[in-house]
Amino acid sequence: MSAGRYARGVVEALLERTADAVSRRRRAVVAVWLVLLAGGGWFALHEGDHLSGGGWEVPGSPSLRVSALLDRFPTVTPPTFMLFVTGTTPAEVHARLAAVVPVVRADARLRPGRPVLLQGGRAALVPIGYTGATSNSIDEATRLRHAFVQTTAHTQTRVIGEPAIWSNFQQVAKQQLARGEELGFPLILLILLAAFGTLAAAVAPLALGFAAVFLTGAVIYWLSRSFEISVYVTNMASMIGIGVAVDYSLFIVSRFRRELRDGASEQVALRRALASSGTAVVFSGATVAVSLAALFAIDVNALRSMAVGAIVVVCVSVLAATTLLPALLAAAGSRIDRLRVRLPWRTTEEGSEAFWTRWAGTVMRHPVVALVAGAGVLLVIASPILGMKTLNRGLDELPPTSEVRVATERAQAIAGAGFASPVHVVVKRDPQATARRIAAVPGVVAVAAPVRGPSGTGWLVDARIAVEAESIPARHIVAGIRQAAGPSALIGGSTIFD
């Protein structure tokens, strides 16, 4: 007997015994799950309390090395954040600056620079350097936004900069995730009603999906207290969890109902459903978890966090599908087909099965034609990847009316597209010559005077470009700057983020 067949036999036997045990103690199993959900409720609702806003940094990358070196140039204030203050009169703007700049200066982690006055003093930009860990800059942007964002009759204050963009994106993502779940669960219920035709059969997979995602939130809460996890784990867990839990439930519920229709007793139907479809669920979940574990090979915390969320929710879904779902099916028994809902577009189960039986027969009679046709459709669907361009376009991810996007676009219109995202160049020698060569690069509008750092650090040359930092033209300009600076130079900034 092959190892695969032996493993399948072991799992089938184990699930058959699980079906018998769960059926006998279904009330206890349901009670245990209710206790887990109730006990994890507070932790699931506070899932994001200890999540990190960053996580996209690549350890050892040139951009991260430059970011670390910037702290060694005390006379330079690289603008991690910017306060953008606008007002009806220069006096109002000055009064607002007098109120907020001392508060910023009082924070040891922040280094405010000299305000830049624009539009005759009716607008001002205050560059703010951040001496904390780069991975915490998004969380710091969130704190600054809560502290300083203000709109009055005479002035408006906003926090802008790349970390502020991603801070605002987190807020938007949470709102959209909640809205997606509000819309998604009813739509899933309609799909399940169309598939099963009975309310009892449709509710079970939906309940399983909710339980898996909710309990996963509690698990993530405790994991985030032990090591850094990116906030993007919540979206991944919700997206994967709902789909996987409902999908796995469909297998088992469908097989259970089919066995009942074929005349099997409730106990036998449950045992067969779990031994057959349940085995497929276990192996599918294991395959998904192992595949996602490959993301741990990439040293990017955000991707690893997504893998953690997806693996946890898949494992919880498998556990729920092989314990909670059988308990619910055992409690429902033949009543699973009650509360029928007649939908006008739904075909009968017999008609649906007959259609798919004919489809499978056709494919098996003409396998080559089916293979070529299927591959052709997939290639057409995948063809846009040939023209795909990858960019770190955080600003475009925000809705047009979002706080940071509106403020950033207004500041760009006033100060220029590349005002807040200079290209940082660190060189070991010939800083003046390097600055002249960089200034001659098309698209570079200004080059700051070279600043010398401590012994062994080198010189910092900042270049301001004429286009938005997160754009393809900016990449072309940076390529010219890289060539002008030479192979030994380190290049950093938003355009080179990697």
C-alpha positions, 0 to 999 in steps of 0.5 A: 500500500502506498504512503498516500493511500495509507495516510488517507485510510488513517484519516478516514478511520479517524474521521469516522470515529470523530463522527460517532463521538461528535454525534453522541456528544453533540451538545457538549461539542456545540457548548465547547465552541460557544464557550470558545467564541464567548471567551474569545469575543473580547480578544477578537474585537480588540484584534488590532490593538497590538498590530503594526502598521508597517511591515513592508521593509526589506531588511538589508535593502539599500533604501532601508540602509539609507533610512538608518544612515539619515539619523547620523546627519543631525543637521538634516531633517529628512521629512518622514512626515509633514504638517500642512497648514493652510489658512485664510490669512498669513496671521492665522497660519502663523498662529496655528504654527505657533501652537503646533510646532512647540508640541512637535518639538517636545517629542524626543522622537520628532525633529521639526524643521523650518516651516516653508511658507507658500502662497504668500504665507497662507500655506505652510509646510513643516517637515518633521523628521522621525528618529524612531524605528522605520517599522513604527513610522505608520503607527507614529503617523496615526498618532500625529493625525489624531493629535494635529488634524484639525479644521476650523473656520480659519485654518486647516491642519493635516499630516501628510507624507508616505507614512500618513498615506498608509495610516489613512489607508489602514483606516479606510481598509478597516471601514471597507472590510466591515462594509465588505463583510456586511455585504458579503454575508447576505450574498453568501447566504443567497448563494447557499440558498441557491445551492441547497434550497433550504434555509437550514442547510444554507445557514450551517456553512455561514455559521461556520465561516463566522465562527472561524473568522471570529475565533481567528481574530482572538488567536491573532490577538494573542500572537500579536502580543508575542511578536510583530504582526502587520495590520494586513493580517485582518484582511487576509484572515477575513478574506480567506476564512470566509471563503475556505470555511464556507467551501469546506462546509459545502463539501460535507453538507452536500455529501450528508444530504446526498446520503440521506436522500439515498436512504442512509440513516442519519448516523451512517450519513454523517459517518460517510460524509465525514469520512469522504468529504471530511478527508478531502477537507483535511488534506485540502487544509493541510495543503493550503497551510503548507503552501502558505508557509512558503511565504515565511521564506520572504523576509518581509513582515507584512507578507509573513503576517498575511501567511500567519492569518491565512494559516490560522484561519484555515486550520480553525476552519478545518477544525470547525468543519470536522467538529462543530459542523458534524455536531450541527448536522447530527442535531439537525438530522433529516430536518436539514431539508426543512424550511425550503426556500423556492428561488425562481432561478434555482433548478432542482437538485436532480437537474443540477446533478444531471447537468454536471454529470453530463458535463463531466462525461463530455469532458472525459470523452474529449479530454484533449479538446477540454484541456486546450479550451480550458487552457485557452480561457485561462491564458486569455484571462491571465493576459493582462499580466503581460502589461502589468507594472508594479508601483508603490502607489499608496496615494492612489489606493485612497479614495479621492475624498480621503483626508490625506489624499486631498491634503497631499494633492493640494500640497503638490499643486502648491509646492510641486509634485516631488516636494515631500519625497527627496531622493537621498544619496549617500556618497563616500567621496567627491560630494560636490562633483556628485551634486553637480552631476545629479543636478544635471539629470533631467527631472531634478529640480533642486539639489541641496548642499552636501552635508557631512556626517560623522567619520565613516558615514560619508556625505548626504546629497538630497535631490528634489525631483519634478514628478510624484515620487511614486510614479514611473517617470520618477523611476526613470529620474532615479535611474539617472541619479543612480548613474550620476552618483556612481555604483558605490553610492547608496540611494534611498527615498520613496521612489526606491522603496524596496 
